[in-house]
Amino acid sequence: MSKQITADVAVVGGGIIGCLIAYYLTVRGIKPVLVESDAIASGASGASGGWLTPYSASCDPRVIALSPATLDLHWQLAKQLPAETGIDHRYQPITYLRCAFTEDGIRRLKEWYRQRLSEGAQVEWLGPEAARHLAPQLTGEILGAVRSDGEPTVDSYRLTVSAAQAAEKRGAKIVTGRVVGLLSKPAGGGASEPRTATGVRLQDGSEVSAGSCVLAMGPWTGEAGQWLGYPVPVRPRKGQMLHLERPGPTEGPDFEVAISGFDLGGSILPKRDANTIIGATREDVGFDRTATTEARDLLLSQAVRLSKKVLSAKLARQTACLRPLTPDQRPYVGPAPRWERLYLAAGHYSEGIHFGPVTARAVTGLIVDGKAGYDIAAYDPARLLTTPAATG
């Protein structure tokens, strides 16, 4: 049965971005409606490795500059959300080693290391012996490594669910339904453009009327192009991961240091009170979320180069998720071009969990204060109108 719902803000998408936007809006006294077509954290936010790093995608300096702010917000959320919901989302600072196995890998890793130093990151160059002393389970024939202590981990599913529950406790409403269009009116003077968003329309005929709207639909954000009048080139890229059971009392120590192959691929990411994660593939296969044996074999072969301990570990499960990717590997965050009271917040690829808090705070600031409070110029959706598809 169709319904008529009224809200201060309509937020479309129940992943980490949408749930944190709903939460921060309620902190500011705004009562949003959060619309999700499936279940909260049913997409990439529920299956992410939960690694808080700005270095897994483009390493754009303008994007990396937002990392200290979002890490500070993560630290605050690690205290605030468990107090409000009782859900421990397993925030944990860890040590991370990026390892190089080839001469070309050493060259590129040193370039990466120097760039991080210039940005003020807390990183350290290690020789092979120092790296193995820090991570005894590292058995690969590495030539060098970079240590980082500023990239924590979280349980992304628990974080997303906790944010949604905290928002509900503060007055947000969660609605299940597929959004199929925008409600709008001319912005003024009867002109066809720009238009003002006044809500969203659901597949069952229901409507959510709202003073502002936010589209945070992850890899499905591309569907909004037909509503906005220009393409929104966000597409899915599949990532598969393996989850290794924690060792039993007689099976030796668990991994304590995260390690990855900078040049040969593969990563091993220990999690607090949870399975160790082996990741991750990057597959352009559309919206296919099938877990494959080919990906499993590839991930295991890469992980074994790092540590032979993988061979004795028990495989608990294999997961696959779709990450939202834009052509320039920068998300679209901010006012939608040619629209009033409509905002985009999508396209973070593999860094959505990491940049979720600063994105949500920025969008909240735009809605409530008229300004983001952070320099999100690199995220500006205005660049959507400079693509050949948008202007042609």
C-alpha positions as a LaTeX table, in Angstrom:
\begin{tabular}{lrrr}
\hline
Residue & $x$ (\AA) & $y$ (\AA) & $z$ (\AA) \\
\hline
Met1 & 0.00 & 0.00 & 0.00 \\
Ser2 & 1.38 & 3.39 & $-0.99$ \\
Lys3 & 2.06 & 5.94 & 1.73 \\
Gln4 & 2.62 & 9.65 & 2.01 \\
Ile5 & 5.54 & 10.40 & 4.34 \\
Thr6 & 6.90 & 13.78 & 5.36 \\
Ala7 & 10.46 & 14.38 & 6.51 \\
Asp8 & 12.93 & 17.20 & 7.02 \\
Val9 & 15.40 & 15.35 & 4.79 \\
Ala10 & 15.09 & 12.23 & 2.62 \\
Val11 & 18.29 & 10.19 & 2.58 \\
Val12 & 18.39 & 7.46 & $-0.07$ \\
Gly13 & 20.74 & 4.58 & 0.73 \\
Gly14 & 21.30 & 2.54 & 3.89 \\
Gly15 & 25.05 & 2.07 & 3.60 \\
Ile16 & 27.68 & 3.75 & 5.75 \\
Ile17 & 27.31 & 7.14 & 4.02 \\
Gly18 & 23.53 & 7.30 & 4.27 \\
Cys19 & 23.39 & 6.01 & 7.84 \\
Leu20 & 26.02 & 8.45 & 9.09 \\
Ile21 & 24.30 & 11.35 & 7.31 \\
Ala22 & 21.06 & 10.37 & 9.04 \\
Tyr23 & 22.90 & 10.17 & 12.36 \\
Tyr24 & 24.67 & 13.51 & 12.09 \\
Leu25 & 21.43 & 15.18 & 10.95 \\
Thr26 & 19.68 & 13.95 & 14.09 \\
Val27 & 22.56 & 15.25 & 16.20 \\
Arg28 & 21.74 & 18.67 & 14.71 \\
Gly29 & 18.04 & 18.28 & 15.52 \\
Ile30 & 16.92 & 17.33 & 11.99 \\
Lys31 & 14.50 & 14.40 & 11.56 \\
Pro32 & 15.37 & 12.53 & 8.34 \\
Val33 & 13.76 & 9.57 & 6.63 \\
Leu34 & 16.33 & 6.99 & 5.52 \\
Val35 & 15.14 & 4.97 & 2.51 \\
Glu36 & 16.82 & 1.63 & 1.77 \\
Ser37 & 15.72 & $-0.86$ & $-0.90$ \\
Asp38 & 17.07 & $-3.94$ & 0.89 \\
Ala39 & 18.43 & $-3.90$ & 4.45 \\
Ile40 & 20.79 & $-1.63$ & 6.34 \\
Ala41 & 24.42 & $-2.47$ & 5.43 \\
Ser42 & 23.26 & $-5.05$ & 2.86 \\
Gly43 & 25.83 & $-3.85$ & 0.30 \\
Ala44 & 29.53 & $-3.06$ & 0.45 \\
Ser45 & 29.22 & $-1.39$ & 3.86 \\
Gly46 & 28.26 & $-4.72$ & 5.39 \\
Ala47 & 30.97 & $-6.73$ & 3.63 \\
Ser48 & 33.89 & $-4.29$ & 3.69 \\
Gly49 & 37.19 & $-5.17$ & 5.29 \\
Gly50 & 36.76 & $-2.09$ & 7.47 \\
Trp51 & 40.28 & $-0.78$ & 6.89 \\
Leu52 & 40.49 & 2.97 & 7.51 \\
Thr53 & 42.95 & 4.02 & 4.85 \\
Pro54 & 43.03 & 6.75 & 2.18 \\
Tyr55 & 45.61 & 4.85 & 0.10 \\
Ser56 & 43.62 & 2.07 & $-1.54$ \\
Ala57 & 42.38 & 4.10 & $-4.53$ \\
Ser58 & 43.84 & 7.09 & $-6.39$ \\
Cys59 & 45.96 & 8.64 & $-3.57$ \\
Asp60 & 44.78 & 12.05 & $-4.81$ \\
Pro61 & 46.45 & 14.60 & $-2.47$ \\
Arg62 & 43.23 & 16.62 & $-2.24$ \\
Val63 & 41.37 & 13.54 & $-1.02$ \\
Ile64 & 44.14 & 12.40 & 1.31 \\
Ala65 & 44.06 & 15.84 & 2.93 \\
Leu66 & 40.67 & 14.93 & 4.41 \\
Ser67 & 42.02 & 11.78 & 6.07 \\
Pro68 & 43.08 & 13.33 & 9.43 \\
Ala69 & 39.61 & 14.85 & 9.85 \\
Thr70 & 37.77 & 11.62 & 9.11 \\
Leu71 & 40.09 & 9.60 & 11.35 \\
Asp72 & 39.36 & 12.00 & 14.19 \\
Leu73 & 35.63 & 11.56 & 13.58 \\
His74 & 36.07 & 7.76 & 13.57 \\
Trp75 & 37.81 & 8.02 & 16.94 \\
Gln76 & 34.90 & 10.07 & 18.27 \\
Leu77 & 32.34 & 7.63 & 16.86 \\
Ala78 & 34.17 & 4.75 & 18.55 \\
Lys79 & 33.19 & 6.36 & 21.85 \\
Gln80 & 29.83 & 7.91 & 20.96 \\
Leu81 & 28.01 & 5.17 & 19.10 \\
Pro82 & 28.62 & 2.27 & 21.54 \\
Ala83 & 27.39 & 4.54 & 24.34 \\
Glu84 & 24.18 & 5.23 & 22.40 \\
Thr85 & 23.45 & 1.78 & 20.95 \\
Gly86 & 25.47 & $-0.74$ & 22.97 \\
Ile87 & 27.10 & $-1.98$ & 19.75 \\
Asp88 & 30.89 & $-2.26$ & 19.81 \\
His89 & 31.98 & $-1.77$ & 16.20 \\
Arg90 & 35.51 & $-2.98$ & 17.05 \\
Tyr91 & 37.53 & 0.11 & 16.33 \\
Gln92 & 41.20 & $-0.85$ & 16.65 \\
Pro93 & 44.50 & 0.89 & 15.87 \\
Ile94 & 46.86 & $-1.56$ & 14.16 \\
Thr95 & 50.33 & $-1.70$ & 12.66 \\
Tyr96 & 50.38 & $-2.14$ & 8.89 \\
Leu97 & 53.31 & $-3.30$ & 6.74 \\
Arg98 & 53.42 & $-2.72$ & 2.99 \\
Cys99 & 56.03 & $-5.10$ & 1.60 \\
Ala100 & 57.96 & $-5.09$ & $-1.67$ \\
Phe101 & 59.35 & $-8.26$ & $-3.26$ \\
Thr102 & 61.00 & $-6.94$ & $-6.44$ \\
Glu103 & 63.48 & $-4.21$ & $-7.31$ \\
Asp104 & 60.81 & $-2.33$ & $-9.20$ \\
Gly105 & 58.52 & $-2.77$ & $-6.20$ \\
Ile106 & 61.18 & $-1.30$ & $-3.91$ \\
Arg107 & 61.54 & 1.69 & $-6.20$ \\
Arg108 & 57.80 & 2.34 & $-6.29$ \\
Leu109 & 57.37 & 1.71 & $-2.56$ \\
Lys110 & 60.12 & 4.24 & $-1.77$ \\
Glu111 & 58.34 & 6.79 & $-3.94$ \\
Trp112 & 55.12 & 6.03 & $-2.06$ \\
Tyr113 & 56.97 & 6.35 & 1.25 \\
Arg114 & 58.49 & 9.73 & 0.36 \\
Gln115 & 55.07 & 11.03 & $-0.72$ \\
Arg116 & 53.51 & 9.99 & 2.57 \\
Leu117 & 56.33 & 11.66 & 4.52 \\
Ser118 & 55.72 & 14.89 & 2.62 \\
Glu119 & 52.06 & 14.71 & 3.69 \\
Gly120 & 52.99 & 14.28 & 7.35 \\
Ala121 & 51.94 & 10.62 & 7.65 \\
Gln122 & 53.46 & 8.50 & 10.43 \\
Val123 & 55.38 & 5.99 & 8.33 \\
Glu124 & 58.77 & 4.26 & 8.71 \\
Trp125 & 61.03 & 2.47 & 6.23 \\
Leu126 & 62.08 & $-1.04$ & 7.34 \\
Gly127 & 64.59 & $-3.50$ & 5.99 \\
Pro128 & 63.70 & $-7.21$ & 5.66 \\
Glu129 & 65.02 & $-8.20$ & 9.10 \\
Ala130 & 63.25 & $-5.37$ & 10.90 \\
Ala131 & 60.01 & $-6.20$ & 9.12 \\
Arg132 & 60.20 & $-9.87$ & 10.11 \\
His133 & 61.05 & $-8.94$ & 13.70 \\
Leu134 & 57.89 & $-6.85$ & 13.81 \\
Ala135 & 55.78 & $-9.51$ & 12.03 \\
Pro136 & 57.30 & $-12.97$ & 12.67 \\
Gln137 & 54.61 & $-14.64$ & 10.58 \\
Leu138 & 55.82 & $-12.76$ & 7.52 \\
Thr139 & 57.59 & $-15.50$ & 5.55 \\
Gly140 & 57.75 & $-13.98$ & 2.08 \\
Glu141 & 61.14 & $-13.06$ & 0.58 \\
Ile142 & 60.68 & $-9.32$ & 0.91 \\
Leu143 & 63.27 & $-6.66$ & 0.07 \\
Gly144 & 61.82 & $-3.87$ & 2.18 \\
Ala145 & 58.66 & $-2.58$ & 3.83 \\
Val146 & 56.92 & 0.54 & 5.06 \\
Arg147 & 55.39 & 0.57 & 8.52 \\
Ser148 & 52.25 & 2.61 & 9.18 \\
Asp149 & 50.49 & 3.02 & 12.51 \\
Gly150 & 47.77 & 5.44 & 11.39 \\
Glu151 & 45.30 & 3.16 & 9.60 \\
Pro152 & 42.90 & 1.56 & 12.12 \\
Thr153 & 40.22 & $-1.05$ & 11.44 \\
Val154 & 36.55 & $-1.32$ & 12.30 \\
Asp155 & 33.75 & $-3.82$ & 11.80 \\
Ser156 & 31.97 & $-1.98$ & 9.00 \\
Tyr157 & 28.70 & $-3.88$ & 9.38 \\
Arg158 & 28.47 & $-3.12$ & 13.08 \\
Leu159 & 29.43 & 0.51 & 12.50 \\
Thr160 & 26.76 & 1.01 & 9.84 \\
Val161 & 24.02 & $-0.71$ & 11.87 \\
Ser162 & 25.03 & 1.23 & 14.97 \\
Ala163 & 24.82 & 4.54 & 13.12 \\
Ala164 & 21.34 & 3.62 & 11.82 \\
Gln165 & 20.12 & 2.60 & 15.27 \\
Ala166 & 21.53 & 5.75 & 16.87 \\
Ala167 & 19.77 & 7.85 & 14.22 \\
Glu168 & 16.49 & 6.03 & 14.93 \\
Lys169 & 16.84 & 6.61 & 18.66 \\
Arg170 & 17.23 & 10.32 & 17.92 \\
Gly171 & 14.14 & 10.54 & 15.75 \\
Ala172 & 15.06 & 9.33 & 12.26 \\
Lys173 & 12.71 & 6.97 & 10.45 \\
Ile174 & 13.86 & 4.06 & 8.30 \\
Val175 & 11.69 & 3.09 & 5.33 \\
Thr176 & 12.19 & 0.01 & 3.14 \\
Gly177 & 11.53 & 0.62 & $-0.53$ \\
Arg178 & 13.12 & 1.17 & $-3.91$ \\
Val179 & 13.36 & 4.81 & $-4.99$ \\
Val180 & 12.43 & 5.25 & $-8.65$ \\
Gly181 & 12.36 & 9.01 & $-9.03$ \\
Leu182 & 12.49 & 12.48 & $-7.54$ \\
Leu183 & 9.66 & 14.80 & $-6.59$ \\
Ser184 & 10.46 & 18.31 & $-7.74$ \\
Lys185 & 9.20 & 21.72 & $-8.72$ \\
Pro186 & 10.69 & 24.60 & $-10.73$ \\
Ala187 & 13.13 & 26.59 & $-8.63$ \\
Gly188 & 11.40 & 29.83 & $-9.58$ \\
Gly189 & 9.97 & 31.86 & $-12.42$ \\
Gly190 & 8.56 & 28.82 & $-14.16$ \\
Ala191 & 11.96 & 27.92 & $-15.66$ \\
Ser192 & 12.64 & 24.29 & $-16.48$ \\
Glu193 & 16.06 & 24.49 & $-14.80$ \\
Pro194 & 17.16 & 24.50 & $-12.15$ \\
Arg195 & 14.60 & 22.49 & $-10.22$ \\
Thr196 & 14.09 & 22.08 & $-6.50$ \\
Ala197 & 13.95 & 18.55 & $-5.08$ \\
Thr198 & 10.90 & 18.11 & $-2.84$ \\
Gly199 & 11.15 & 14.40 & $-2.09$ \\
Val200 & 11.43 & 10.95 & $-3.61$ \\
Arg201 & 9.02 & 8.49 & $-5.21$ \\
Leu202 & 9.10 & 4.78 & $-4.36$ \\
Gln203 & 8.35 & 1.82 & $-6.59$ \\
Asp204 & 5.17 & 0.96 & $-4.68$ \\
Gly205 & 3.77 & 4.44 & $-5.29$ \\
Ser206 & 4.71 & 5.83 & $-1.88$ \\
Glu207 & 6.17 & 9.31 & $-1.69$ \\
Val208 & 8.50 & 10.90 & 0.83 \\
Ser209 & 8.12 & 14.67 & 0.82 \\
Ala210 & 11.17 & 16.45 & 2.22 \\
Gly211 & 12.83 & 19.82 & 2.47 \\
Ser212 & 16.09 & 18.36 & 1.12 \\
Cys213 & 17.17 & 15.08 & $-0.48$ \\
Val214 & 20.45 & 13.16 & $-0.43$ \\
Leu215 & 21.33 & 10.41 & $-2.89$ \\
Ala216 & 23.81 & 8.02 & $-1.23$ \\
Met217 & 23.05 & 4.93 & $-3.32$ \\
Gly218 & 26.54 & 3.47 & $-3.68$ \\
Pro219 & 27.09 & 1.65 & $-6.99$ \\
Trp220 & 23.42 & 2.17 & $-7.89$ \\
Thr221 & 23.81 & 5.97 & $-7.92$ \\
Gly222 & 24.16 & 5.81 & $-11.70$ \\
Glu223 & 20.41 & 5.18 & $-11.85$ \\
Ala224 & 19.87 & 8.75 & $-10.69$ \\
Gly225 & 21.12 & 10.08 & $-14.02$ \\
Gln226 & 17.66 & 9.59 & $-15.55$ \\
Trp227 & 16.16 & 11.68 & $-12.73$ \\
Leu228 & 18.75 & 14.46 & $-12.80$ \\
Gly229 & 18.88 & 15.01 & $-16.55$ \\
Tyr230 & 22.58 & 14.15 & $-16.99$ \\
Pro231 & 24.72 & 11.02 & $-16.54$ \\
Val232 & 26.09 & 10.14 & $-13.10$ \\
Pro233 & 28.94 & 7.74 & $-14.01$ \\
Val234 & 29.12 & 5.64 & $-10.87$ \\
Arg235 & 29.59 & 1.95 & $-11.66$ \\
Pro236 & 30.16 & $-1.18$ & $-9.58$ \\
Arg237 & 33.52 & $-2.88$ & $-9.17$ \\
Lys238 & 33.37 & $-6.23$ & $-7.40$ \\
Gly239 & 35.70 & $-7.04$ & $-4.54$ \\
Gln240 & 35.98 & $-10.55$ & $-3.12$ \\
Met241 & 37.57 & $-11.40$ & 0.23 \\
Leu242 & 38.31 & $-14.48$ & 2.30 \\
His243 & 37.74 & $-14.75$ & 6.04 \\
Leu244 & 40.11 & $-17.00$ & 8.01 \\
Glu245 & 39.01 & $-18.44$ & 11.34 \\
Arg246 & 40.93 & $-17.33$ & 14.40 \\
Pro247 & 43.32 & $-20.11$ & 15.53 \\
Gly248 & 42.36 & $-22.37$ & 18.41 \\
Pro249 & 44.27 & $-22.60$ & 21.71 \\
Thr250 & 46.77 & $-25.13$ & 20.33 \\
Glu251 & 47.14 & $-23.69$ & 16.84 \\
Gly252 & 49.63 & $-20.93$ & 17.55 \\
Pro253 & 49.22 & $-17.16$ & 17.61 \\
Asp254 & 46.91 & $-15.23$ & 15.32 \\
Phe255 & 48.14 & $-12.53$ & 12.97 \\
Glu256 & 48.82 & $-9.36$ & 14.94 \\
Val257 & 50.26 & $-7.11$ & 12.23 \\
Ala258 & 48.50 & $-6.37$ & 8.94 \\
Ile259 & 50.66 & $-7.05$ & 5.88 \\
Ser260 & 50.28 & $-6.55$ & 2.14 \\
Gly261 & 52.27 & $-7.11$ & $-1.05$ \\
Phe262 & 52.80 & $-3.65$ & $-2.50$ \\
Asp263 & 53.99 & $-4.97$ & $-5.85$ \\
Leu264 & 52.66 & $-8.53$ & $-6.04$ \\
Gly265 & 49.21 & $-7.93$ & $-4.51$ \\
Gly266 & 47.37 & $-9.53$ & $-1.64$ \\
Ser267 & 46.79 & $-8.47$ & 1.95 \\
Ile268 & 46.26 & $-10.06$ & 5.36 \\
Leu269 & 44.23 & $-7.95$ & 7.76 \\
Pro270 & 43.70 & $-9.13$ & 11.35 \\
Lys271 & 40.55 & $-7.86$ & 13.07 \\
Arg272 & 39.78 & $-7.49$ & 16.76 \\
Asp273 & 37.56 & $-10.32$ & 18.01 \\
Ala274 & 36.83 & $-11.38$ & 14.44 \\
Asn275 & 38.19 & $-13.40$ & 11.52 \\
Thr276 & 41.34 & $-12.36$ & 9.67 \\
Ile277 & 40.57 & $-11.00$ & 6.21 \\
Ile278 & 42.41 & $-11.88$ & 3.01 \\
Gly279 & 41.72 & $-9.37$ & 0.27 \\
Ala280 & 40.80 & $-8.26$ & $-2.21$ \\
Thr281 & 39.98 & $-8.65$ & $-5.88$ \\
Arg282 & 39.07 & $-5.83$ & $-8.29$ \\
Glu283 & 36.65 & $-7.09$ & $-10.92$ \\
Asp284 & 34.65 & $-5.18$ & $-13.51$ \\
Val285 & 31.73 & $-7.58$ & $-13.92$ \\
Gly286 & 28.72 & $-5.31$ & $-13.50$ \\
Phe287 & 26.34 & $-6.06$ & $-10.64$ \\
Asp288 & 27.40 & $-9.70$ & $-10.25$ \\
Arg289 & 28.04 & $-10.45$ & $-6.57$ \\
Thr290 & 28.81 & $-14.15$ & $-6.97$ \\
Ala291 & 31.76 & $-15.51$ & $-4.99$ \\
Thr292 & 34.02 & $-17.52$ & $-7.30$ \\
Thr293 & 36.60 & $-20.27$ & $-6.88$ \\
Glu294 & 38.93 & $-18.37$ & $-9.23$ \\
Ala295 & 38.98 & $-15.43$ & $-6.83$ \\
Arg296 & 39.50 & $-17.72$ & $-3.86$ \\
Asp297 & 42.52 & $-19.36$ & $-5.47$ \\
Leu298 & 44.00 & $-16.01$ & $-6.50$ \\
Leu299 & 43.61 & $-14.51$ & $-3.03$ \\
Leu300 & 45.14 & $-17.56$ & $-1.34$ \\
Ser301 & 48.10 & $-17.61$ & $-3.73$ \\
Gln302 & 48.79 & $-13.94$ & $-3.05$ \\
Ala303 & 48.46 & $-14.35$ & 0.72 \\
Val304 & 50.80 & $-17.35$ & 0.80 \\
Arg305 & 53.56 & $-15.16$ & $-0.65$ \\
Leu306 & 53.23 & $-13.06$ & 2.48 \\
Ser307 & 52.88 & $-15.80$ & 5.08 \\
Lys308 & 52.85 & $-19.59$ & 4.93 \\
Lys309 & 50.61 & $-19.53$ & 8.02 \\
Val310 & 47.73 & $-19.05$ & 5.60 \\
Leu311 & 48.17 & $-22.68$ & 4.52 \\
Ser312 & 47.25 & $-23.97$ & 7.99 \\
Ala313 & 44.41 & $-21.55$ & 8.62 \\
Lys314 & 40.77 & $-22.55$ & 8.26 \\
Leu315 & 38.66 & $-20.74$ & 5.68 \\
Ala316 & 35.48 & $-19.53$ & 7.39 \\
Arg317 & 33.76 & $-17.89$ & 4.44 \\
Gln318 & 34.17 & $-15.97$ & 1.20 \\
Thr319 & 32.34 & $-12.72$ & 0.49 \\
Ala320 & 31.80 & $-10.45$ & $-2.49$ \\
Cys321 & 30.59 & $-6.87$ & $-2.58$ \\
Leu322 & 30.16 & $-4.06$ & $-5.11$ \\
Arg323 & 32.15 & $-0.88$ & $-4.60$ \\
Pro324 & 31.02 & 2.38 & $-6.26$ \\
Leu325 & 33.65 & 3.65 & $-8.69$ \\
Thr326 & 33.78 & 6.97 & $-10.57$ \\
Pro327 & 35.90 & 7.65 & $-13.70$ \\
Asp328 & 38.43 & 9.77 & $-11.77$ \\
Gln329 & 38.26 & 7.70 & $-8.55$ \\
Arg330 & 36.93 & 10.68 & $-6.62$ \\
Pro331 & 33.44 & 10.57 & $-5.12$ \\
Tyr332 & 30.65 & 13.00 & $-5.86$ \\
Val333 & 29.80 & 14.86 & $-2.66$ \\
Gly334 & 27.88 & 18.11 & $-2.61$ \\
Pro335 & 25.01 & 19.92 & $-4.35$ \\
Ala336 & 23.74 & 18.23 & $-7.51$ \\
Pro337 & 24.28 & 20.52 & $-10.52$ \\
Arg338 & 21.13 & 22.25 & $-11.88$ \\
Trp339 & 19.20 & 21.33 & $-8.75$ \\
Glu340 & 18.31 & 22.99 & $-5.47$ \\
Arg341 & 18.09 & 21.14 & $-2.15$ \\
Leu342 & 19.50 & 17.99 & $-3.69$ \\
Tyr343 & 22.87 & 16.50 & $-2.71$ \\
Leu344 & 25.02 & 13.61 & $-3.92$ \\
Ala345 & 27.18 & 11.50 & $-1.62$ \\
Ala346 & 28.49 & 8.48 & $-3.51$ \\
Gly347 & 31.40 & 6.99 & $-5.43$ \\
His348 & 34.00 & 6.45 & $-2.67$ \\
Tyr349 & 35.06 & 3.09 & $-4.17$ \\
Ser350 & 37.04 & 1.14 & $-1.53$ \\
Glu351 & 37.32 & 4.08 & 0.87 \\
Gly352 & 33.68 & 4.61 & 1.77 \\
Ile353 & 34.06 & 3.36 & 5.33 \\
His354 & 37.16 & 5.50 & 5.84 \\
Phe355 & 35.74 & 8.73 & 4.43 \\
Gly356 & 32.19 & 8.05 & 5.60 \\
Pro357 & 32.28 & 10.31 & 8.68 \\
Val358 & 33.79 & 13.37 & 7.00 \\
Thr359 & 31.46 & 12.94 & 4.03 \\
Ala360 & 28.42 & 12.71 & 6.30 \\
Arg361 & 29.47 & 15.69 & 8.38 \\
Ala362 & 30.09 & 17.74 & 5.21 \\
Val363 & 26.67 & 16.93 & 3.74 \\
Thr364 & 25.03 & 17.64 & 7.10 \\
Gly365 & 26.79 & 21.01 & 7.16 \\
Leu366 & 25.61 & 21.85 & 3.65 \\
Ile367 & 22.01 & 21.05 & 4.57 \\
Val368 & 21.91 & 22.72 & 7.98 \\
Asp369 & 24.45 & 25.54 & 7.70 \\
Gly370 & 24.81 & 26.05 & 3.97 \\
Lys371 & 28.51 & 25.15 & 4.13 \\
Ala372 & 30.38 & 21.86 & 4.38 \\
Gly373 & 32.88 & 22.83 & 7.07 \\
Tyr374 & 35.59 & 20.91 & 5.19 \\
Asp375 & 37.40 & 21.49 & 1.92 \\
Ile376 & 35.52 & 19.05 & $-0.32$ \\
Ala377 & 36.27 & 20.85 & $-3.58$ \\
Ala378 & 37.85 & 17.69 & $-4.99$ \\
Tyr379 & 34.50 & 15.95 & $-4.51$ \\
Asp380 & 32.42 & 18.66 & $-6.23$ \\
Pro381 & 29.64 & 17.09 & $-8.38$ \\
Ala382 & 29.82 & 20.13 & $-10.70$ \\
Arg383 & 32.40 & 18.17 & $-12.69$ \\
Leu384 & 29.52 & 15.93 & $-13.84$ \\
Leu385 & 28.62 & 18.64 & $-16.34$ \\
Thr386 & 32.12 & 18.77 & $-17.87$ \\
Thr387 & 32.08 & 15.18 & $-19.13$ \\
Pro388 & 31.41 & 14.64 & $-22.86$ \\
Ala389 & 28.27 & 12.66 & $-22.07$ \\
Ala390 & 26.88 & 15.46 & $-19.93$ \\
Thr391 & 27.67 & 18.33 & $-22.28$ \\
Gly392 & 27.19 & 16.64 & $-25.63$ \\
\hline
\end{tabular}
